[in-house]
Amino acid sequence: MSDIATLEVNGQKYDFPLIKGTENEVAIDIKTLRGATEGIVTIDPGYKNTGSCESGITFLDGEKGILRYRGYSIEDLAEKADFLEVAYALIFGDLPNKEQLDKFHTDIKANSIVDDDVKKIVDAFPKAAHPMGVLSSLTSALTAFNPSSVDVSSEEEMYNSVVKILGKFPVLVAWAMRKKQGLPLDYGDSSLGYVENILKMMFKQPNEEYVQNEILVDALDKLLILHADHEQNCSTSTVRIVGSSHAGLFASLSAGISALWGPLHGGANQAVLEMLEAIKEDGGDTKKYMAKAKDKNDPFRLMGFGHRVYKNFDPRARIIKTAADEVLADLGIEDPILDIAKGLEQEALNDEYFVKRKLYPNVDFYSGIIYRAMGIPVEMFTAMFALGRLPGWIAQWREMRLRKEPIGRPRQIYIGKNLREFTGINER
Ligand code: CMC
């Protein structure tokens, strides 16, 4: 294979180098295109064909259903690692040894107190506020309470910001949930593991001792690992592009949380459960909803189905489907919604519309069923996704800063009016 791509415009030829990744993915490097052609740019709405960066964090092959963080397979990580080890690997490049992991956890715990004044902000939100809006605001507000985390450039300053947000973000997630439930806001217990502490902060009742349930700890650990990174998706690209203006880590993450909220992205996990509930309420008629999803005049989509990159299967969905069976069995829960979900999947896998468009269940299709079995309210599902995605966002932001990437600033093709005469207000 040649390492040059040639573009011909109006009879003039331009050569561009091909660049190859470590897994042999190929890209045409068009950095010089606009200069060489005196103004021609590319256009690619939704960036379906555009690589925004070179990255050493996550590899995925959508045709083969492969997902790896830092070279480790998602199957191995979900089975053998815990969330904090995965977070460390994503951010710093390799799985930690015992000493590195202990130090990382100690530093996170030392930074897990949120200024008590933040509670006043939490109190100012109405109870009906969606937790994602609350979380995005609170994450941004943290910049005001931690000014030293705003302008960071050295690796040491970055590390301090990283452990701060890893310590404080779970507190904010727990507070967003407890506020809705009218429960007192709590700080958890620093003697616990990272995930155990999250569960305690979320579920501890003020008048009862909190008893850890190992099934829940394992289930949450796995879910967080499966959500921890997914290369240049919508929210991650948002974090990188906001960070590229040298906005601080917390401000960049706040923007990422907003991007994740949308139902085409992380918000799909809430939308899936609401859809499955609606199907159940409607008598379990999955065929009716399949027909709606295929009807081009109906805006309804089968939530939790389809993926921009996976065109064969989503490896995370496979792991989560098995986990859903196990967790529900372990907890002794029979949820009719799980049967509806499995029925819908079977129908879609045998339906020409879905097969032709390569639409398979994605990570969000079964995750909500596990969250619900764990006692997490539906409106909190996307916040749980954010909790899992946090290390991925951090790793991508840090990589972007360390690689000294330029500010993100796409071009456009203007299709508006040409120059026209200004008319005074009385002549319009
Ligand atoms: N139900 C019915 N039809 C669908 C669906 C669906 N869920 N997803 C895609 N299609 C159809 C779409 O109408 C289009 O048909 P046609 O070619 O006839 O116009 C074709 O499949 C290709 O769809 P697309 O919208 O061009 O594909 P995309 O890569 O732009 O969108 C997606 C990917 C994930 C946004 C989309 O599949 C979708 O909206 N899925 C439902 C929402 C969802 O589950 N999102 C979670 C994604 S995974 C986790 C995450 O990213 O956070």
Boltz pocket constraint, residues with backbone or C-beta under 6 A from the ligand:
constraints:
  - pocket:
      binder: B
      contacts: [[A, 46], [A, 233], [A, 263], [A, 264], [A, 265], [A, 266], [A, 267], [A, 268], [A, 293], [A, 294], [A, 300], [A, 301], [A, 302], [A, 303], [A, 304], [A, 305], [A, 306], [A, 307], [A, 308], [A, 309], [A, 357], [A, 359], [A, 362], [A, 363], [A, 364]]
      max_distance: 6.0
